[in-house]
Amino acid sequence: MQTKLTLSIDNDIIEQAKEYARQQHRSLSNLVENYLKLVVRKETPTEEISPIVASLMGILPPNGADNFREEYTDYLENKYR
């Protein structure tokens, strides 16, 4: 079942989103619906992953960002000694 939804969004954002939707050959409603599905994580996104994003997948190990703050702190300490 589909239901109408009224949103208050800045006009500039709406125009940019409409242009993006046109470029993707999709409706703005479809883009918003897919985004909301992604946010609530009930479904996987239906949009294809861009080639650039796909090429970056798997570069970092699964927990690669866990030590980022510590490693960056060490880097800065060494840099400014």
QUIVENRA-V62534 format. One record per residue. N is the residue number from 1. OMEGA is omega in degrees with one decimal (* if undefined). BURIAL is 1 if it has 24 or more other ideal C-beta (glycine too) atoms within 12 Angstrom, else 0. Layout:
BEGIN
N;OMEGA;BURIAL, N;OMEGA;BURIAL
END
This chain:
BEGIN
1;177.9;0, 2;179.5;0, 3;175.9;0, 4;-179.4;0, 5;177.9;0, 6;180.0;0, 7;173.3;0, 8;-175.4;0, 9;178.5;0, 10;-177.7;0, 11;180.0;0, 12;179.0;0, 13;179.5;0, 14;-179.3;0, 15;178.3;0, 16;179.5;0, 17;177.7;1, 18;178.4;0, 19;177.9;0, 20;179.8;0, 21;177.9;0, 22;-179.5;0, 23;-179.6;0, 24;-177.6;0, 25;-179.5;0, 26;177.2;0, 27;176.6;0, 28;177.5;1, 29;179.1;0, 30;178.7;0, 31;-179.3;1, 32;179.8;0, 33;179.6;0, 34;177.1;0, 35;179.9;0, 36;175.2;0, 37;179.2;0, 38;-178.4;0, 39;-178.5;0, 40;174.8;0, 41;175.8;0, 42;179.4;0, 43;174.2;0, 44;-179.7;0, 45;-179.6;0, 46;179.6;0, 47;176.6;0, 48;175.1;0, 49;-178.8;0, 50;-179.6;0, 51;179.8;0, 52;179.2;0, 53;179.8;0, 54;-179.4;0, 55;179.9;0, 56;-177.6;0, 57;177.4;0, 58;-180.0;0, 59;178.6;0, 60;173.5;0, 61;-175.6;0, 62;179.6;0, 63;-174.8;0, 64;-177.8;0, 65;-176.3;0, 66;-175.9;0, 67;-174.9;0, 68;-176.6;0, 69;-179.9;0, 70;180.0;0, 71;179.8;0, 72;176.5;0, 73;177.8;0, 74;179.1;0, 75;-179.4;0, 76;177.8;0, 77;178.8;0, 78;-178.5;0, 79;-173.6;0, 80;175.0;0, 81;*;0
END
